[in-house]
Amino acid sequence: MRQVALGGAGIARLADLTIRDDIAAGRLVPVLDHLNPGDREDFHAIHIGQGGPFPSRVRARLDFLAGRGRVEWTG
């Protein structure tokens, strides 16, 4: 979707962390800010595994996301 928006094909709703540099460089322009729910959105990660630790690729992704927001672990 980011590439489509950069190509000028229309409006896209994208996570700030994926387009922050594009906005700063003027490649993308925020629109409809009054409809933006804010910087916080819930993200749910569910892993159905064999009861052991997360696979390393899953753990790496969760660590990446956790570094960019507040994490509440449940389960």
MMTF fields as JSON, N, C-alpha, C and O atoms, coordinates in Angstrom:
{
  "mmtfVersion": "1.0.0",
  "mmtfProducer": "UNKNOWN",
  "numBonds": 299,
  "numAtoms": 300,
  "numGroups": 75,
  "numChains": 1,
  "numModels": 1,
  "chainsPerModel": [1],
  "groupsPerChain": [75],
  "chainIdList": ["A"],
  "bondAtomList": [4, 2, 8, 6, 12, 10, 16, 14, 20, 18, 24, 22, 28, 26, 32, 30, 36, 34, 40, 38, 44, 42, 48, 46, 52, 50, 56, 54, 60, 58, 64, 62, 68, 66, 72, 70, 76, 74, 80, 78, 84, 82, 88, 86, 92, 90, 96, 94, 100, 98, 104, 102, 108, 106, 112, 110, 116, 114, 120, 118, 124, 122, 128, 126, 132, 130, 136, 134, 140, 138, 144, 142, 148, 146, 152, 150, 156, 154, 160, 158, 164, 162, 168, 166, 172, 170, 176, 174, 180, 178, 184, 182, 188, 186, 192, 190, 196, 194, 200, 198, 204, 202, 208, 206, 212, 210, 216, 214, 220, 218, 224, 222, 228, 226, 232, 230, 236, 234, 240, 238, 244, 242, 248, 246, 252, 250, 256, 254, 260, 258, 264, 262, 268, 266, 272, 270, 276, 274, 280, 278, 284, 282, 288, 286, 292, 290, 296, 294],
  "bondOrderList": [1, 1, 1, 1, 1, 1, 1, 1, 1, 1, 1, 1, 1, 1, 1, 1, 1, 1, 1, 1, 1, 1, 1, 1, 1, 1, 1, 1, 1, 1, 1, 1, 1, 1, 1, 1, 1, 1, 1, 1, 1, 1, 1, 1, 1, 1, 1, 1, 1, 1, 1, 1, 1, 1, 1, 1, 1, 1, 1, 1, 1, 1, 1, 1, 1, 1, 1, 1, 1, 1, 1, 1, 1, 1],
  "groupList": [{"groupName": "MET", "atomNameList": ["N", "CA", "C", "O"], "elementList": ["N", "C", "C", "O"], "formalChargeList": [0, 0, 0, 0], "bondAtomList": [1, 0, 2, 1, 3, 2], "bondOrderList": [1, 1, 2], "singleLetterCode": "M", "chemCompType": "L-PEPTIDE LINKING"}, {"groupName": "ARG", "atomNameList": ["N", "CA", "C", "O"], "elementList": ["N", "C", "C", "O"], "formalChargeList": [0, 0, 0, 0], "bondAtomList": [1, 0, 2, 1, 3, 2], "bondOrderList": [1, 1, 2], "singleLetterCode": "R", "chemCompType": "L-PEPTIDE LINKING"}, {"groupName": "GLN", "atomNameList": ["N", "CA", "C", "O"], "elementList": ["N", "C", "C", "O"], "formalChargeList": [0, 0, 0, 0], "bondAtomList": [1, 0, 2, 1, 3, 2], "bondOrderList": [1, 1, 2], "singleLetterCode": "Q", "chemCompType": "L-PEPTIDE LINKING"}, {"groupName": "VAL", "atomNameList": ["N", "CA", "C", "O"], "elementList": ["N", "C", "C", "O"], "formalChargeList": [0, 0, 0, 0], "bondAtomList": [1, 0, 2, 1, 3, 2], "bondOrderList": [1, 1, 2], "singleLetterCode": "V", "chemCompType": "L-PEPTIDE LINKING"}, {"groupName": "ALA", "atomNameList": ["N", "CA", "C", "O"], "elementList": ["N", "C", "C", "O"], "formalChargeList": [0, 0, 0, 0], "bondAtomList": [1, 0, 2, 1, 3, 2], "bondOrderList": [1, 1, 2], "singleLetterCode": "A", "chemCompType": "L-PEPTIDE LINKING"}, {"groupName": "LEU", "atomNameList": ["N", "CA", "C", "O"], "elementList": ["N", "C", "C", "O"], "formalChargeList": [0, 0, 0, 0], "bondAtomList": [1, 0, 2, 1, 3, 2], "bondOrderList": [1, 1, 2], "singleLetterCode": "L", "chemCompType": "L-PEPTIDE LINKING"}, {"groupName": "GLY", "atomNameList": ["N", "CA", "C", "O"], "elementList": ["N", "C", "C", "O"], "formalChargeList": [0, 0, 0, 0], "bondAtomList": [1, 0, 2, 1, 3, 2], "bondOrderList": [1, 1, 2], "singleLetterCode": "G", "chemCompType": "PEPTIDE LINKING"}, {"groupName": "ILE", "atomNameList": ["N", "CA", "C", "O"], "elementList": ["N", "C", "C", "O"], "formalChargeList": [0, 0, 0, 0], "bondAtomList": [1, 0, 2, 1, 3, 2], "bondOrderList": [1, 1, 2], "singleLetterCode": "I", "chemCompType": "L-PEPTIDE LINKING"}, {"groupName": "ASP", "atomNameList": ["N", "CA", "C", "O"], "elementList": ["N", "C", "C", "O"], "formalChargeList": [0, 0, 0, 0], "bondAtomList": [1, 0, 2, 1, 3, 2], "bondOrderList": [1, 1, 2], "singleLetterCode": "D", "chemCompType": "L-PEPTIDE LINKING"}, {"groupName": "THR", "atomNameList": ["N", "CA", "C", "O"], "elementList": ["N", "C", "C", "O"], "formalChargeList": [0, 0, 0, 0], "bondAtomList": [1, 0, 2, 1, 3, 2], "bondOrderList": [1, 1, 2], "singleLetterCode": "T", "chemCompType": "L-PEPTIDE LINKING"}, {"groupName": "PRO", "atomNameList": ["N", "CA", "C", "O"], "elementList": ["N", "C", "C", "O"], "formalChargeList": [0, 0, 0, 0], "bondAtomList": [1, 0, 2, 1, 3, 2], "bondOrderList": [1, 1, 2], "singleLetterCode": "P", "chemCompType": "L-PEPTIDE LINKING"}, {"groupName": "HIS", "atomNameList": ["N", "CA", "C", "O"], "elementList": ["N", "C", "C", "O"], "formalChargeList": [0, 0, 0, 0], "bondAtomList": [1, 0, 2, 1, 3, 2], "bondOrderList": [1, 1, 2], "singleLetterCode": "H", "chemCompType": "L-PEPTIDE LINKING"}, {"groupName": "ASN", "atomNameList": ["N", "CA", "C", "O"], "elementList": ["N", "C", "C", "O"], "formalChargeList": [0, 0, 0, 0], "bondAtomList": [1, 0, 2, 1, 3, 2], "bondOrderList": [1, 1, 2], "singleLetterCode": "N", "chemCompType": "L-PEPTIDE LINKING"}, {"groupName": "GLU", "atomNameList": ["N", "CA", "C", "O"], "elementList": ["N", "C", "C", "O"], "formalChargeList": [0, 0, 0, 0], "bondAtomList": [1, 0, 2, 1, 3, 2], "bondOrderList": [1, 1, 2], "singleLetterCode": "E", "chemCompType": "L-PEPTIDE LINKING"}, {"groupName": "PHE", "atomNameList": ["N", "CA", "C", "O"], "elementList": ["N", "C", "C", "O"], "formalChargeList": [0, 0, 0, 0], "bondAtomList": [1, 0, 2, 1, 3, 2], "bondOrderList": [1, 1, 2], "singleLetterCode": "F", "chemCompType": "L-PEPTIDE LINKING"}, {"groupName": "SER", "atomNameList": ["N", "CA", "C", "O"], "elementList": ["N", "C", "C", "O"], "formalChargeList": [0, 0, 0, 0], "bondAtomList": [1, 0, 2, 1, 3, 2], "bondOrderList": [1, 1, 2], "singleLetterCode": "S", "chemCompType": "L-PEPTIDE LINKING"}, {"groupName": "TRP", "atomNameList": ["N", "CA", "C", "O"], "elementList": ["N", "C", "C", "O"], "formalChargeList": [0, 0, 0, 0], "bondAtomList": [1, 0, 2, 1, 3, 2], "bondOrderList": [1, 1, 2], "singleLetterCode": "W", "chemCompType": "L-PEPTIDE LINKING"}],
  "groupTypeList": [0, 1, 2, 3, 4, 5, 6, 6, 4, 6, 7, 4, 1, 5, 4, 8, 5, 9, 7, 1, 8, 8, 7, 4, 4, 6, 1, 5, 3, 10, 3, 5, 8, 11, 5, 12, 10, 6, 8, 1, 13, 8, 14, 11, 4, 7, 11, 7, 6, 2, 6, 6, 10, 14, 10, 15, 1, 3, 1, 4, 1, 5, 8, 14, 5, 4, 6, 1, 6, 1, 3, 13, 16, 9, 6],
  "groupIdList": [1, 2, 3, 4, 5, 6, 7, 8, 9, 10, 11, 12, 13, 14, 15, 16, 17, 18, 19, 20, 21, 22, 23, 24, 25, 26, 27, 28, 29, 30, 31, 32, 33, 34, 35, 36, 37, 38, 39, 40, 41, 42, 43, 44, 45, 46, 47, 48, 49, 50, 51, 52, 53, 54, 55, 56, 57, 58, 59, 60, 61, 62, 63, 64, 65, 66, 67, 68, 69, 70, 71, 72, 73, 74, 75],
  "secStructList": [7, 2, 2, 2, 2, 2, 6, 6, 7, 7, 7, 7, 7, 7, 7, 2, 2, 2, 2, 2, 2, 2, 2, 2, 6, 6, 1, 1, 7, 7, 7, 7, 4, 4, 4, 7, 7, 7, 1, 7, 7, 7, 7, 7, 7, 7, 7, 7, 7, 1, 1, 1, 7, 7, 7, 2, 2, 2, 2, 2, 2, 2, 2, 2, 2, 2, 6, 6, 1, 7, 7, 7, 7, 7, 7],
  "xCoordList": [0.819, 0.0, 0.867, 0.524, 1.992, 2.885, 3.349, 3.347, 3.746, 4.22, 3.104, 3.354, 1.894, 0.751, 0.534, 0.321, 0.59, 0.425, 1.563, 1.33, 2.785, 3.925, 3.794, 4.281, 3.139, 2.928, 1.8, 1.545, 1.12, 0.079, -1.272, -2.103, -1.504, -2.75, -3.928, -5.047, -3.705, -4.831, -4.436, -3.262, -5.439, -5.259, -5.068, -5.722, -4.167, -3.93, -3.84, -3.331, -4.325, -4.162, -3.025, -3.127, -1.927, -0.711, -0.185, -0.423, 0.523, 1.118, 2.194, 2.99, 2.2, 3.157, 4.598, 5.406, 4.923, 6.31, 6.768, 7.971, 5.84, 6.228, 6.331, 6.917, 5.767, 5.763, 6.341, 6.329, 6.842, 7.379, 8.414, 8.366, 9.341, 10.383, 9.804, 10.268, 8.798, 8.166, 7.455, 7.492, 6.818, 6.15, 7.19, 7.033, 8.256, 9.309, 9.967, 10.344, 10.103, 10.741, 9.764, 10.174, 8.484, 7.497, 6.983, 6.275, 7.34, 6.856, 5.393, 4.677, 4.954, 3.549, 3.067, 3.852, 1.777, 1.175, -0.007, -0.882, -0.044, -1.19, -2.47, -2.466, -3.549, -4.872, -5.886, -5.627, -7.013, -8.104, -7.657, -8.097, -6.77, -6.271, -7.389, -7.245, -8.494, -9.599, -10.263, -11.023, -9.987, -10.535, -9.538, -9.866, -8.328, -7.276, -7.559, -7.742, -7.598, -7.881, -6.719, -6.853, -5.6, -4.449, -3.323, -3.417, -2.251, -1.063, -1.211, -0.462, -2.153, -2.279, -3.362, -4.504, -2.971, -3.924, -3.536, -2.357, -4.528, -4.265, -3.685, -4.073, -2.755, -2.16, -2.194, -1.694, -2.768, -2.89, -2.047, -2.18, -1.182, -0.373, -0.802, -0.749, -1.216, -1.654, -0.782, -0.632, -0.212, 0.62, 0.023, -0.103, -0.336, -0.843, 0.283, 0.533, 0.946, 2.099, 1.978, 0.889, 3.094, 3.145, 3.424, 3.796, 3.244, 3.447, 4.869, 5.147, 5.764, 7.141, 7.352, 6.391, 8.605, 8.893, 8.493, 8.344, 8.325, 8.027, 9.166, 10.325, 8.862, 9.932, 10.706, 10.14, 11.975, 12.815, 12.265, 12.379, 11.669, 11.13, 9.939, 9.756, 9.131, 7.993, 8.503, 8.029, 9.457, 10.036, 10.675, 10.525, 11.384, 12.024, 10.981, 11.183, 9.885, 8.826, 8.163, 7.913, 7.879, 7.271, 8.203, 7.757, 9.488, 10.459, 10.523, 10.611, 10.478, 10.476, 9.267, 9.408, 8.097, 6.877, 6.859, 6.402, 7.352, 7.364, 8.251, 7.983, 9.296, 10.18, 9.553, 10.13, 8.395, 7.733, 6.395, 5.622, 6.129, 4.851, 4.804, 5.796, 3.658, 3.455, 2.97, 2.112, 3.525, 3.188, 2.494, 2.943, 1.408, 0.719, 0.655, -0.106, 1.441, 1.478, 0.367, 0.18, -0.363, -1.386, -1.238, -0.586, -1.828, -1.824, -1.109, -1.031],
  "yCoordList": [-1.183, 0.0, 1.253, 2.25, 1.202, 2.366, 2.705, 3.871, 1.695, 1.931, 2.489, 3.341, 2.018, 2.523, 4.005, 4.813, 4.357, 5.76, 6.614, 7.717, 6.111, 6.854, 7.042, 8.027, 6.099, 6.191, 7.131, 7.346, 7.693, 8.669, 8.082, 8.756, 6.826, 6.158, 6.478, 6.046, 7.218, 7.551, 7.659, 7.807, 7.581, 7.717, 6.338, 5.372, 6.258, 4.995, 5.271, 6.313, 4.36, 4.441, 3.524, 2.302, 4.134, 3.384, 3.724, 4.817, 2.791, 3.005, 4.085, 4.113, 4.967, 6.068, 5.583, 6.199, 4.493, 4.03, 3.596, 3.524, 3.306, 2.889, 4.052, 3.908, 5.211, 6.337, 7.619, 8.652, 7.578, 8.769, 9.48, 10.701, 8.728, 9.328, 9.909, 10.945, 9.251, 9.749, 11.079, 11.968, 11.22, 12.477, 13.57, 14.683, 13.257, 14.243, 14.719, 15.885, 13.815, 14.155, 14.781, 15.214, 14.834, 15.422, 14.49, 14.918, 13.216, 12.252, 11.895, 11.563, 11.966, 11.741, 12.917, 13.552, 13.197, 14.31, 13.77, 13.111, 14.041, 13.596, 14.297, 15.499, 13.546, 14.095, 13.48, 12.439, 14.115, 13.62, 13.37, 12.414, 14.246, 14.072, 14.03, 13.378, 14.71, 14.729, 13.348, 13.123, 12.442, 11.085, 10.08, 8.907, 10.539, 9.66, 9.298, 10.193, 8.014, 7.614, 7.863, 7.631, 8.322, 8.593, 7.623, 6.722, 7.832, 7.007, 5.623, 4.712, 5.453, 4.159, 3.32, 3.748, 2.152, 1.174, -0.171, -0.47, -0.958, -2.281, -3.194, -3.154, -4.01, -5.023, -6.316, -6.37, -7.337, -8.617, -9.651, -9.842, -10.311, -11.388, -12.691, -12.828, -13.618, -14.92, -15.985, -16.032, -16.834, -17.924, -19.24, -19.471, -20.081, -21.404, -22.378, -22.729, -22.801, -23.674, -24.925, -25.312, -25.535, -26.792, -26.588, -27.53, -25.361, -25.111, -24.74, -24.474, -24.715, -24.325, -22.847, -22.09, -22.439, -21.028, -20.647, -21.507, -19.355, -18.863, -19.221, -19.235, -19.507, -19.635, -18.314, -17.254, -18.368, -17.167, -16.065, -14.887, -16.421, -15.382, -14.669, -13.468, -15.395, -14.788, -13.906, -12.783, -14.398, -13.633, -12.344, -11.293, -12.408, -11.215, -10.165, -8.975, -10.591, -9.656, -9.033, -7.827, -9.827, -9.296, -8.32, -7.288, -8.637, -7.729, -6.407, -5.34, -6.479, -5.277, -4.403, -3.198, -5.0, -4.249, -3.728, -2.613, -4.526, -4.123, -2.901, -2.09, -2.766, -1.617, -0.322, 0.75, -0.405, 0.77, 1.076, 1.893, 0.435, 0.69, 0.047, -0.501, 0.12, -0.486, -1.911, -2.181, -2.809, -4.224, -4.696, -4.416, -5.405, -6.057, -7.538, -7.947, -8.333, -9.781, -10.449, -10.174, -11.32, -12.11, -13.554, -13.844, -14.42, -15.807, -16.719, -17.922],
  "zCoordList": [0.0, 0.0, 0.0, -0.635, 0.713, 0.734, -0.672, -1.065, -1.426, -2.794, -3.677, -4.53, -3.478, -4.241, -3.923, -4.827, -2.636, -2.247, -2.798, -3.292, -2.715, -3.261, -4.767, -5.321, -5.422, -6.862, -7.251, -8.436, -6.249, -6.523, -6.87, -7.478, -6.491, -6.871, -5.956, -6.232, -4.881, -4.021, -2.562, -2.222, -1.713, -0.271, 0.346, -0.049, 1.317, 2.02, 3.517, 3.929, 4.315, 5.77, 6.138, 6.029, 6.58, 6.857, 8.242, 8.757, 8.833, 10.149, 10.06, 9.122, 11.05, 11.083, 10.967, 10.271, 11.639, 11.621, 10.232, 9.981, 9.33, 7.977, 7.003, 5.93, 7.365, 6.42, 6.999, 6.329, 8.214, 8.88, 8.011, 7.861, 7.445, 6.605, 5.321, 4.845, 4.759, 3.534, 3.781, 2.93, 4.923, 5.257, 5.47, 4.969, 6.215, 6.471, 5.175, 5.055, 4.211, 2.935, 1.942, 0.864, 2.29, 1.397, 0.314, -0.597, 0.414, -0.582, -0.362, -1.306, 0.896, 1.246, 2.088, 2.792, 2.012, 2.745, 3.55, 2.989, 4.859, 5.655, 5.196, 4.928, 5.11, 4.796, 5.757, 6.361, 5.892, 6.742, 8.182, 8.821, 8.691, 10.057, 11.092, 12.127, 10.831, 11.797, 11.935, 12.877, 11.023, 11.109, 11.679, 11.857, 11.963, 12.471, 13.929, 14.754, 14.262, 15.643, 16.591, 17.792, 16.091, 16.943, 16.692, 15.858, 17.439, 17.251, 17.85, 17.497, 18.741, 19.4, 18.732, 18.563, 18.373, 17.872, 18.455, 18.643, 18.731, 19.287, 18.223, 17.056, 18.657, 17.798, 18.59, 19.714, 18.028, 18.714, 17.986, 16.778, 18.734, 18.167, 18.831, 20.053, 18.029, 18.534, 17.89, 16.669, 18.724, 18.209, 18.694, 19.896, 17.765, 18.105, 17.802, 16.648, 18.847, 18.669, 19.505, 19.929, 19.73, 20.465, 21.954, 22.653, 22.437, 23.859, 24.223, 25.392, 23.276, 23.533, 23.265, 23.132, 23.187, 22.908, 21.479, 20.61, 21.259, 19.911, 18.96, 19.374, 17.708, 16.709, 16.636, 16.899, 16.287, 16.298, 15.4, 15.74, 14.255, 13.363, 14.004, 13.802, 14.774, 15.468, 16.596, 16.767, 17.361, 18.465, 17.95, 18.575, 16.821, 16.259, 15.883, 16.127, 15.301, 14.9, 16.123, 16.143, 17.126, 18.343, 19.05, 19.552, 19.094, 19.708, 18.95, 19.559, 17.62, 16.792, 17.121, 17.33, 17.166, 17.455, 18.888, 19.141, 19.815, 21.218, 21.437, 22.323, 20.641, 20.758, 20.281, 20.465, 19.678, 19.121, 19.787, 19.286, 20.892, 21.553, 22.922, 23.403, 23.532, 24.843, 24.646, 23.806, 25.423, 25.292, 26.557, 27.668, 26.377, 27.486, 27.154, 26.278, 27.841, 27.592, 28.373, 29.558, 27.719, 28.396, 27.95, 26.947, 28.678, 28.244, 29.18, 28.931]
}
